[in-house]
Amino acid sequence: NNSALSPGSGPITVMVWFKLESVLTATRHIYDDKATTGGSNSVQIRLDSGNSPLCIWRLTDEFGIDADIVLEPGRWYHIVCIRNTDTGRDMMYLNGKFHLDSADSSGNIDTSGGIVPCVGTTSGGGNCGTGTANFWDGLIDDLRVYKRVVSAAEIEAIYRREIDANEPKLKDALGGYWKFNNDLLDETDNALNG
């Protein structure tokens, strides 16, 4: 059960470091949290072919960086996807800088329906890693899921250095935090270990 990560009708911030190994010719998922197989409730960070990043809420409401920004293989990137239900805006930051916002996908996003969140693959078929079409081709590090809006100043601080999950201000509403430092341990009290 991943209810600690489900935003419901509230805000959510998902952030992660990633590195591509090659130019993508198909969609690849970095983070995928769905309620049910084929369901519309979803929180995803993925790259589509051509290395264009997207933040996705509810599968039908997606937004991403303008197509003229292409992510290069061999470089590390830090992406932050925010659903701000107070302002009605969704936002994307890349490498600590604001890049895009759009009208919020209103409504409830309940991802607590039993399928575990997947990192580096999609949850097609109800389990992580079924099939091979969406496996990530690269590296993933320092994944965080907050059930609140993380501020621009906090995003910049996290981008500039790794911050301890126990730092009081950043521990607030932290649903999951995986450093991927030779393990799959969740650094929060939720213990959503991989």
N, C-alpha and C positions, 0 to 999 in steps of 0.2 A: 504494500500500500504506500503510495507516494503522496499522501495528503499534505505532508509538510512542504511540498513543492507546488501544490495546486493553487493558482491565484484566485479561483472563484470569481467574484465580481470586483476584486480589488486589484491593486497594482502588482507588478512583477518586474524584476530586473534580472536578466541572465547575462553573465559575462564570462569570457573565456579567451585564453591565448591559443593560437593555432598557427601551424606552418604547413604550407602546401608543398608537395613533392613534384607536382607537374601541373600543366594546364588541364583543367577538367573538361571532359567531353560529355559528362552526365552529372546529374545532381548527386551531391555527397553531403551527408548529414554530420554535423558536429555534435549537436544535442537534439534529442527528440523525446518529448514526453507527451504521450497520448493517453486518453481515457480508455478507448476501446479500439479494436482493429476496425479501420474504416470509419471511425467516428470523427465528428467535426471538431471536438475539443482537443486542442493541440498547442504546445509551445515548442517551437523549433528554431534552431539556428542552422542554416545550411548554405552551401554554395551551389549555384546552378552552373551549367556548362558555360565556359568562358570566364570562370572565377568571379562571378558576381554574387556578393553575399546578400542573404535575405533573413529577416526576422519574421516569424510567422506565428500568428495567433489564430486559432480556430480553423486552420487550413484554408478557409475562404478569404481571410483578411491577411494579406501579406504585404510587406513593404521592404524595400531594400535600397542600397546605394545606387545612385544613377549609373546607367550602363557605361558612361565614359570613364568610370573608375574601375580599373582592372587590377586585381591583386596578383602579384608576381610570385611564382614558385621560388622556394628557397629562402623566403623572408618570414619572420615572425610577425603576426598581427594580433592586436587585442580588440575584440569586438564586444560592444555592450548594446543590448536590446532592452528597451524600457517600455512598459505599458503604464502610462500615467492616467489613472481613472479620475483623478481630481481635476486635471486640466483638459481631459478628453483628447490627449495627444499621445502618439507612439513616437519614440525617438531611437536613433541609432548613433552610436559613437564608434569611431575607428581610431585606434592608436591615441586615445585620450582626447580626441577632438570631436566636437559635434559635427555630424554629417547630414542628417535627414530627420524630418518629422512628418507625420501625417495624421489625419483624423483617427482617433481611437476606434478600435473595433469593439463597440459596446457589447455588453452582455456578459453572461457567466461563462468562465472557462474552467470547467471542472475536469482536471486530469487525474483524479484520485481513484479511477475505476479499475485498478488492478494490474495494468501493464506497467512494468518498471520503466523508469527513464533510461534511455539508451545514449551512450556516448560513443561517437565514431561510427555509428550505424543507425538504421531506422528500426522502428518496432513493428515492421510489417509482419503479418501473420500472428501477432500477439506476443512474440518474443524478440529480444534483441538479436540482430544478426541473422535473421532468416533470409536466405538468398544471398547474393553477393553484389547486387546492383548499387547499393548505397554505402558500401564501406568507405570510410575516410582514407584518403591517400596522403598521409602526412603525420604530423605530431599534434597533440592536444595537451594543454597544461593549464592549471589553475582555474578550474571551472567553479563559478559561484552562482547560486540562485537565491535571490532576495525576494521576500514578499513585501517589498516596499520600493519606492523610487529612490535610487541612489543618485545623489547630487552630482553636478558637474565637477565640483571640487574633489569629491570622493573618488570619482572616476579618474581624474588626473592623478591623484595620490596613488591609487591602485596601479595605474599604468606605469608610474615612475618607479615603483618598488613593490615587492611582495609584502602584503600586510598580514600580520597575525590575525587569524579568525577570532581570537579572543580580545582584540582591541575593542573596548566597549562600544564606541560609536558604530563600528562596522559589524559588530555581532548582532545588532538590532535587526530582527526579522530575517536573519540568515537561515534559509531552509536547508541548504546543502553547500558544502565547500570541499572540493577534492583538489588537493595540491598535485597529485600524481607524482610524488617523490618516492618512486620505487614501490608504491602500494596503491590500493584503491580505497583507502580509508576516508570516510566523511569526517571532517574535522569539527562538525557541530554535534550537539547533544542528540540529534535525530539518528545518528549512527546508520546512515543509508550507505553502508559499505558495499563496494562492488565485488 
